[in-house]
Amino acid sequence: MRELNRITQQPGMMGGKACIRGMRVTVGMIVGQVGAGSSIDEILAEYPYLEREDVMQALRYAAWRAEEREVVLASA
């Protein structure tokens, strides 16, 4: 896994969701835009304060999270 140095998480910002560089732009927002058909260039034009590597790291982070596996534990 490459370093995800642009993905930040702060309990008091955006409900603790993963954000880009401490801004109020969540990984989910970027992934949602891509899922809705927006290209990276369209996202960058709509949000000029983002950089291409911000979008790429958001996608890598989302892919990594999607690969996590939940294991059901026995109740105590």
C-alpha positions as CSV (number, residue, x, y, z in Angstrom):
1,M,0.0,0.0,0.0
2,R,1.4,3.3,-1.0
3,E,1.5,6.1,1.6
4,L,-1.8,7.9,2.1
5,N,-0.4,11.1,3.4
6,R,-3.2,13.3,2.0
7,I,-6.0,11.4,3.8
8,T,-6.8,12.9,7.2
9,Q,-9.3,12.1,9.9
10,Q,-10.3,14.4,12.8
11,P,-13.1,13.5,15.2
12,G,-14.5,17.0,15.2
13,M,-14.5,17.5,11.4
14,M,-17.1,16.0,9.0
15,G,-18.2,13.6,11.7
16,G,-14.8,11.9,11.8
17,K,-14.9,10.8,8.2
18,A,-11.8,10.5,6.1
19,C,-11.1,13.8,4.4
20,I,-8.5,15.3,2.0
21,R,-5.7,17.3,3.6
22,G,-7.8,18.5,6.5
23,M,-10.3,20.1,4.2
24,R,-14.0,19.6,4.4
25,V,-13.9,17.3,1.4
26,T,-14.5,13.7,2.2
27,V,-13.2,10.6,0.5
28,G,-16.8,9.5,0.1
29,M,-17.6,12.7,-1.8
30,I,-14.8,12.1,-4.3
31,V,-15.6,8.4,-4.7
32,G,-19.3,9.3,-5.1
33,Q,-18.4,11.8,-7.9
34,V,-16.4,9.1,-9.7
35,G,-19.2,6.6,-9.2
36,A,-21.6,9.1,-10.7
37,G,-19.5,9.3,-13.9
38,S,-17.4,12.3,-13.3
39,S,-13.8,12.1,-14.6
40,I,-10.9,13.2,-12.5
41,D,-10.4,16.2,-14.7
42,E,-14.1,17.2,-14.1
43,I,-13.7,16.8,-10.3
44,L,-10.5,19.0,-10.4
45,A,-12.3,21.7,-12.4
46,E,-15.3,21.7,-10.0
47,Y,-13.0,21.8,-6.9
48,P,-9.9,23.8,-8.0
49,Y,-8.3,23.5,-4.5
50,L,-7.9,19.7,-5.0
51,E,-4.9,18.2,-6.7
52,R,-4.8,15.1,-8.9
53,E,-3.0,13.1,-6.2
54,D,-5.8,14.0,-3.7
55,V,-8.3,12.2,-6.0
56,M,-6.0,9.3,-6.6
57,Q,-5.3,8.8,-2.9
58,A,-9.0,9.0,-2.1
59,L,-9.7,6.2,-4.6
60,R,-6.8,4.1,-3.2
61,Y,-8.1,4.6,0.3
62,A,-11.6,3.6,-0.7
63,A,-10.3,0.5,-2.4
64,W,-8.3,-0.4,0.6
65,R,-11.3,0.0,2.9
66,A,-13.5,-2.0,0.6
67,E,-11.0,-4.9,0.9
68,E,-11.3,-5.0,4.7
69,R,-13.1,-8.1,5.9
70,E,-15.4,-8.2,8.9
71,V,-15.3,-11.3,11.1
72,V,-18.4,-12.1,13.1
73,L,-17.4,-12.8,16.7
74,A,-19.3,-15.0,19.1
75,S,-21.4,-13.2,21.6
76,A,-20.2,-13.3,25.2
